[in-house]
Amino acid sequence: MAEKSSIFDMIGPVMIGPSSSHTAGVVRIARAAIRILGSSPTHAVITFYNSFARTYEGHGSDRAIVAGLLGMNTDDVRIREAFDHAEAAGLSYTFQGVGNASTMHPNTIRLQLRDERTGGAVEVVGQSRGGGVIRIVEVDGFPADFSGSLHTLIIDADDEVGSIAFIASVISRDDCNIATMSVSRRGRHEAARQFIEMDSDLRPSTLDYLRQLRWVHRVIDIQALD
């Protein structure tokens, strides 16, 4: 399947440099991750792979990822002082690099985030594709494939017959169009996770309805990244 394109492919985002791949895309990966977590983390383990592992300090990717974890936009001038802002916000972090992960995209980042205030934790793997375009390719070990540029639902549910079709029908009744959907599971009749990109957001009442279904364990509603 051909990769999806966006306006970022043509002109790139408004951003703090030096590179859309090494800064803007990195900020957006982090911002997507904290939306999945549902809060700002208090601790992060940040792993850069392949070309990122060799260049993240010189190209400012280390500051960009921390800035994104603090919720900053790609054009926020505070990115340059992100480490100082992290200290003030109580965010601790560690960096590590893996330079020879041959199965991974050249610009890949793994984020292991924890919020000690809520007990929340998440592990997210993202790719910076250039021009500020990103792909989230893994969440908590479940394969994923979404960009963060559209409204996205992450639904944890039992692997029940008809569950995918039922959720799609609920979304359609909200006059909402599904752009992409990917589903992965631990095994037959085990935990399953759905990643659904939509052209518009769902009504709060529809989200509440999905959350109260017996076989649905969690619904994460992620607003499109700006």
Beta strands, then each sheet from edge to edge (+ up, - down):
strand 1: 43-50
strand 2: 92-98
strand 3: 107-115
strand 4: 120-130
strand 5: 133-139
strand 6: 142-146
strand 7: 151-158
strand 8: 178-185
strand 9: 191-198
strand 10: 216-222
sheet 1: 2+ 1+ 3- 4+ 5- 6+
sheet 2: 8+ 9- 7+ 10-
end
